[in-house]
Amino acid sequence: MVRPGEGAAGPAPAPVAVCSLSSRELVEPLARLPGVALAGTLMTANLGIEEIVRTLARERTVRGLLVCGRDSPRFLAGQSLVALFRRGLRPGSGHIPGAAGHLPVLRSVTRREVEEVRARVELVDLRGERDPAVLRGAVAALVSAVRDAPPPMGGPGGGAAPYGPDGPAFGLLHPVGRRKPLDTGIDGFVVITVDRANECICLRHYASDVTPRHEMQGTRGETMLLGLLEAGVIEDPAHAGYLGGELAKAETALRLGLHYEQDLPLRPPGRPPRRGRRRTTGKERTTVADVPPLEEFLTLVARTLGARDTALDPHAPLGEQLAVDSVRVIELTVVLEEELGAELPDDADVARATPADLYKALVG
């Protein structure tokens, strides 16, 4: 999600936004560059892109968007964002033509809103670039280009189409309720964030096709979970346990000023998610997670892929040993990259890789 940067320069409004895709380390230095109004990451080809569109629609002085950093070879959020700017939305379906990302469909923004942003904002595609010197030059060039360009149709505000109410329309839930038996599953999925500005936890429930269903705000994880149970949104004990843990983490982060990101461990502000020992790569020192023994790693892979009691052959491709679906592969990729600190190649095919190949990505 693109967020406000800290480095607008001079009296004139800063005209450029920067999206560093999955390269979190680029956000703060790029946000401080002259002419940058917004900087942030992008992780998903649906909710994340919707947030970018809404943010750019609100920030009507922004006329340039630089896309840089590492794009996930499996989620392909950056490729989908570029496809949106090149081709817009498919009428009626909300799908992004030509997007190869995971579920590239926008349910909470309209074609009119997308077209207003496309008409006003010039996108520069530097996916894969992470060199700070190169990016400084690219930002400066984009700032100069958009300031010298004539204003878009509709005057200095940019575009003729006004932007409507912030965000999609959710049904309102209240964080109150009582415990009751749990026996069935949840319809769709839940996204949890910490809203620092309003000092609360925000929970949004989406259907499996990314259609908005419900929204809840609160400050206590327990009452929010009870509210979900009372409303019948969740009835499965496994999901209830998962959400209870995530809401407790979010409440702790809210109270103690910690950084919260769903499915990742809590950490102080500014600390990257990967922790552990340091190793030397030859060019720079990087922090990676402690590497588990091979047997423990094989157990972790099997459990993540939904085959808890399967003994994996380290030298046979995963797809030949297990019937793995794309969702399980995505979950394993998140564990490898975000929790264990693996540096997987951009063209890595996890399903065709052997456990030994994946383990080698951890040990270097």
Secondary structure, DSSP 8 states (H G I E B T S, - for coil): -EEE-S---SSS---EEEE-TT-GGGHHHHHTSTTEEEEE----TTHHHHHHHHHHHH-TT--EEEEEE---TTT-HHHHHHHHHHH---TTT-B-TT--SSS-B-SSS-HHHHHHHHHH-EEEEEET---HHHHHHHHHHHHHHHHHS---TTSTT-SS----SSS---EE--S--------S--SSEEEEEEETTTTEEEEEEE-TTS-EEEEEEES-HHHHHHHHHHHTS---HHHHHHHHHHHHHHHHHHHHT-B--TTS--B-TT--S--S-EEE-SSSEEE------HHHHHHHHHHHTT-TT----TTS-HHHHS---HHHHHHHHHIIIIIS-----TT--TTTS-HHHHHHHHH-
